[in-house]
Amino acid sequence: MTGINFQRYQLRQVAASQIINQIKYRDVYKLQPFKVEIGYELIIRGSSLKDNYVDRLSIA
């Protein structure tokens, strides 16, 4: 892994953790926990107030 790629990886991890923290605080009252997979995309699965949904947030 080159230096630039490692820096981008670190930035992705930071962005992902910030998004995850926001989701945890916002949805702490919900019964179904979120399953979060971190890769080139952050895939967030859970239940909204209306229905189940899957959001994909691109972290570049």
Secondary structure, DSSP 4 states (H G I P E B T S, - for coil): --HHHHHHHHHHHHHHHHHHHHHHHHTTT-SSPPEEEESSEEEEEEE-SSSEEEEEEE--
